[in-house]
Amino acid sequence: TDKDGRLADESNWKSNYGKQSVFICAPGVDVFVAAMLQPLAPKGGQPLSLEESKPYSGYAFSKGTSVAQPFVMGAIALLLGQDIEMTLDNIKEQLDRCGKPMENGEQFSITGKTLGLCPITK
């Protein structure tokens, strides 16, 4: 989703959304991430050493499922930190309960919501 909780423009590929394949949507546009600012192997295909890579390390804005998925896993980790015995069904219940409804969200995910956090209920 974008900063306003709407489905990202890039999400017109079926792998990024679907009423039967995606449980909940998550932020995936303009996410500030640690990044390599140059190719990993600019010198004849040889990987850079740690020391050589330092000038190329930094931060950048990114988008897509690769940056959205860690938000969901982080939320799940927080849930499991509160109750390590939670089942998959319990986790899904909590994510659904705390999710924020999206405009036309039922077209994009099973819950029709974007990721949200709230206190655990048992």
Secondary structure as UniProt FT lines:
FT   TURN            3..4
FT   TURN            9..12
FT   TURN            14..16
FT   TURN            19..21
FT   STRAND          31..36
FT   TURN            44..45
FT   HELIX           50..53
FT   HELIX           54..56
FT   STRAND          57..62
FT   HELIX           65..82
FT   TURN            84..85
FT   HELIX           88..98
FT   STRAND          100..101
FT   TURN            103..104
FT   HELIX           105..107
FT   STRAND          113..114
//
